[in-house]
């Protein structure tokens, strides 16, 4: 076996012009034993100079071919430094065979940029499945796998080929599939309960596993105190909720006070499901208001309906309030 080539000693004596490299020493497989450093440098330049500095690599992927020249990576080969490495290694090896690496440098960042360009050309990002909620429907979109190459592996392999002329310089890659983070099946399983509220038709729909299981008529906010629209979630639940009266003129003499649950003066009847801030879904004693814009922002339900809904809605349930 070849001995590992030691690095040049920090204080190695400069080689005399006539000193010759020890027997059994090679540089990237080229025999330089018995040569002076100048002769070894010339032999290495003749053997590898054009390939290292004038050559390049080819990447074949998805029936496309990409070329990258060594000069594009600022590749530089120093035959003299390599020859001196061989001389110093021969001194240390004491007659044992040793192979030294070539003194080659390149800018790996440029190689990584080349690999990234290939990936952009043939790559495609995966698409996750999404849950789409509309007032009348809850559905899940299809996911789509992405595709790409192993950029890090390719860049490392190209870097190795640029530094070592013995390494194969044609790379045939397979496009690898990239799985989406969320598949349609996973998205469907994650969708349990959903509530939608259509302000224009005063309709609350309860969905279970993407299907409407119950529809209720409700009241929503007055034009001056509209029920907010958007995507929310059930944040809290209470039975016979206490009413913390808003400090607002419309609350009259109760403004800023607290009314106990079950009190005749408490408009939040039977159940409360908080949606956003002070807005929630609750029962009402004013059944005639259902189907109108009557509240100060909350969603009112018949008492029997809100009790039935309360049992079926966990905290965290998505709530869509639409115009």
ABEGO torsion letter per residue (X at the ends): XBBBBBBBBAABBBBBAABBBBBGBBBGGBBABGBBAAAAAAAAAAAAAAAAAABEBBBBBGGBBBBBBAAAAGBBBBAAAAAAAAAAAAAAAGGBBBBBBBBBBBBAAAAAAAAAAAAAAABBBBBBBBBBBBAABBBBBBBBBBBBBBAAAAAAAAAAAAABAABBABBBBBBBBBBBABBAAAAAAABBBBBBBBAAAGBBBBBBGGBBABBBBBBBBBAABBBBBEBBBBABBBBGBBBBBBBBAAAEAABGBBBBBGBAABABBGBBBBABEABBBBBBABAAABGBBABAGBBBBBAAAAAAAAAABBBGBBBBBBX
